[in-house]
Amino acid sequence: MTVVIDQLMQEGAQARREHRSADAKRHFAEAVEVCRANGLQPDLAGALKALGQVERDLGHNDDALRLYQEAVVIYTAEGDALQQAHTVRHVADILLVSGRHIQAEPCYEEALKIYRSHEQTQPLDLANAIRGMAMLKQETRNVDQAKALWEEARALYAAVNVEAGVAESNRRIAQLTK
């Protein structure tokens, strides 16, 4: 069964890379159904996230949000803290771009709490979560908090050589300093 799921996920990923959203959505939706039918929870969570990303690509934020939230429930039940944090961060990102700042903040806080306490957290994952919270703080005019978060994100991006992250952080810090 996992061979079928892996094939669907690979075909969906390839279609997404080729900007064939309808095909990607079809493959990922089929993977979701196969996982549901066979009770494969971790695989289901991954398929839900992949389908959610396609929905985000298409601008269907409410559909994406629902899919990511379901994946969070699965990762939480499975005890996969890092996947939970990663997925909660995506939930927060969707809420942020949807202008739902009050709902986004506790999601970023949850993701950051998990990342900061987990010894296997990758610096880029932490940087991306900090980036989201920094954007939220900047949008809600919490200048001092935003600036401190951007500085922390910049240091993490620099440590893993993510030039775009460093450049964005520098730009945002400059905006906040004016």
C-alpha positions in Angstrom: 0.0 0.0 0.0 2.8 2.4 0.8 4.1 1.9 -2.7 0.8 3.2 -4.1 0.9 6.2 -1.7 4.5 7.0 -2.5 3.7 6.9 -6.2 0.8 9.2 -5.8 2.8 11.6 -3.6 5.7 11.6 -6.2 3.3 12.3 -9.1 1.6 15.0 -7.1 4.9 16.6 -6.2 6.1 16.5 -9.9 2.9 18.0 -11.1 3.2 20.8 -8.5 6.8 21.5 -9.6 5.5 21.7 -13.2 2.7 24.1 -12.1 0.0 21.6 -13.0 -2.1 22.3 -10.0 -5.2 20.3 -11.1 -3.0 17.2 -11.6 -1.2 17.8 -8.3 -4.5 18.2 -6.4 -5.9 15.0 -8.0 -2.9 12.9 -7.0 -2.7 14.3 -3.5 -6.4 13.9 -2.9 -6.2 10.3 -4.1 -3.3 9.7 -1.7 -5.5 11.2 1.1 -8.3 8.8 0.3 -6.0 5.8 0.1 -4.5 6.7 3.5 -7.9 7.2 5.1 -9.2 3.9 3.7 -6.2 2.1 5.2 -5.8 3.9 8.5 -2.3 5.1 7.7 -2.2 8.1 9.9 1.3 9.5 9.5 1.0 9.0 5.7 -2.4 10.7 5.8 -0.9 13.7 7.6 1.7 14.1 4.9 -0.8 13.8 2.1 -3.1 16.3 3.8 -0.2 18.8 4.0 0.7 18.3 0.4 -2.9 18.8 -0.7 -3.1 21.8 1.6 0.0 23.3 -0.1 -1.8 23.0 -3.5 -4.8 24.7 -2.1 -2.6 27.5 -0.8 -1.0 27.7 -4.3 -4.5 28.2 -5.7 -5.4 30.8 -3.1 -7.9 28.6 -1.3 -6.7 29.4 2.1 -9.8 28.2 4.0 -9.5 24.7 2.3 -5.7 24.7 3.0 -6.3 25.7 6.6 -8.7 22.8 7.2 -6.3 20.3 5.7 -3.3 21.5 7.7 -5.4 21.6 10.9 -6.3 17.9 10.4 -2.7 17.1 9.9 -1.8 18.9 13.2 -4.3 16.7 15.0 -2.7 13.5 13.5 0.9 14.6 14.3 -0.1 15.6 17.9 -1.8 12.2 18.4 1.3 10.4 16.9 3.6 12.3 19.2 5.7 13.7 16.3 6.6 17.0 17.8 8.7 18.4 15.0 6.1 17.6 12.3 3.5 19.1 14.7 5.5 22.3 15.0 6.1 22.5 11.3 2.5 22.0 10.5 1.2 24.4 13.2 3.6 27.0 11.7 1.9 26.6 8.3 -1.5 27.0 10.0 -0.2 30.2 11.5 1.2 31.4 8.1 -2.2 30.8 6.5 -4.0 32.7 9.3 -1.5 35.5 9.0 -2.0 36.0 5.2 -5.8 35.8 5.8 -5.5 38.7 8.3 -6.5 36.5 11.3 -3.7 37.8 13.5 -5.4 36.9 16.8 -5.7 33.3 15.7 -2.2 33.2 14.2 -0.3 34.3 17.3 -1.0 31.3 19.5 -0.1 29.0 16.6 3.3 30.7 16.2 3.8 30.6 19.9 3.1 26.8 19.9 5.5 26.2 17.0 8.2 28.2 18.6 7.8 26.6 22.0 8.2 23.1 20.4 11.1 24.1 18.2 13.0 25.9 21.1 12.6 22.9 23.4 13.4 20.1 20.9 17.0 19.1 20.6 16.6 18.0 16.9 15.1 21.3 15.7 16.8 22.4 12.5 17.9 26.1 12.5 16.0 26.8 9.3 12.8 25.5 10.7 13.2 27.7 13.8 14.2 30.7 11.6 11.0 30.2 9.5 8.8 30.1 12.6 10.5 33.2 14.0 10.1 34.9 10.6 6.3 34.3 10.7 6.0 35.6 14.3 8.2 38.6 13.3 5.9 39.4 10.4 2.9 39.1 12.7 4.5 41.5 15.3 5.4 43.9 12.5 1.9 43.9 11.0 0.4 44.5 14.5 2.8 47.3 15.1 4.7 45.7 18.0 7.9 47.3 16.7 10.4 46.3 19.5 9.3 42.6 19.5 9.3 42.5 15.7 12.8 43.9 15.5 14.2 41.5 18.0 12.6 38.6 16.2 13.9 39.7 12.8 17.4 40.0 14.4 17.1 36.4 15.7 15.8 35.2 12.4 18.6 36.9 10.5 21.3 35.2 12.7 19.7 31.8 12.1 19.4 32.4 8.3 23.0 33.6 8.2 24.1 30.4 10.1 22.6 28.2 7.4 23.6 30.4 4.5 20.0 31.4 3.4 20.8 34.7 1.7 17.2 35.5 0.9 16.3 35.2 4.6 19.2 37.4 5.7 18.3 40.0 3.0 14.6 40.0 4.0 15.5 40.3 7.7 17.9 43.2 7.0 15.2 44.9 4.9 12.6 44.5 7.7 14.9 45.6 10.4 15.7 48.8 8.4 11.9 49.4 8.0 11.4 49.1 11.7 14.3 51.3 12.5 12.9 54.3 10.6 
